[in-house]
Structure formats: structure tokens, C-alpha cells
Amino acid sequence: MELRLREAALADLKLYIANYANSFFELYQDSGLENEDEIMTAARQNADNLHDLIFQNIATRLSRAAVTGRKKLPREWEELNFYVGSRLIIVHYSEDTGTATRWTESISIDRKPIIF
């Protein structure tokens, strides 16, 4: 199956990653720490790595001929849940069997809040 992502699904993932990085930026920006720039660079790198890891997991699971562990939803959508580390990834997708295409409709990421 060919995997395609709707703009809304890409926006979901990008928003989560931006918020993830910004939480560290807000915490350490103008902190007065000597290694503040290194912390900011590491936070950006971690955010980029997290984006790639989540995207790769979605692509791996949804490009298979059969998706295991899916749940049927209204509007002819399916739901797939899996973990990346401690993050629960919830993907809603639809299938066009005529063109052998799976459309990722939305991506939700749930995690317990980080308490500083």
C-alpha cells in the first residue's frame, strides 16, 4: 500500500514537535546557564529525532499490506495505536483499495505532562 498524509495529519505532527521544542526553549531561554546554547541545540536535535522516529513508525506500520491492531471507526476510518517510547501515538487513516493507497487523516500524540 502506498502511504499518503493529509495536510491536517502533517500539521498535527509538526505542532506537537514545535510545542515539544518550545517547552524546552521557554524553560532554558535566558536562564543564565553557561551551556544554554548547547541545551537549546540539544532540544532542537531531540525534537527533530522525535519527529523522524514517529514518522518512521507510522510509515512502517501503515505501508504493510495488512495493518494489525487496527480499530474500525465511523466515516470509514481506521485507528491504529502504538507507543514510541512513553508516547502513545494515535493514527486515524482511511484506505482507497482501488488505488492501493492509505491516507493518514490525523495524528494524535498523548503523553503524561512533564513536571519541572
C-alpha angles and dihedrals in degrees: 000000000000113000120218128175126218117228089247091057092049090048090052092055095042092049092052092049092047091050090047092054094041092055089062092042091053092048098048103028110114090358093139091234114146093229096045093125091051091051091051092048091049091048091053091047091049090050091051091048091049091051091051093046094050092045093048091050092051092047093048094050098042099042092063119102091242124030112214122209096024125147126213116240135186118275091043092286128138128212126217122188126191140146130248102191105311093336120105109218116202115191124187114198142165132211132224102196092183092066096025090239130143116203118206102218101181141354122209124185121198126189137156108261119264111241115206 
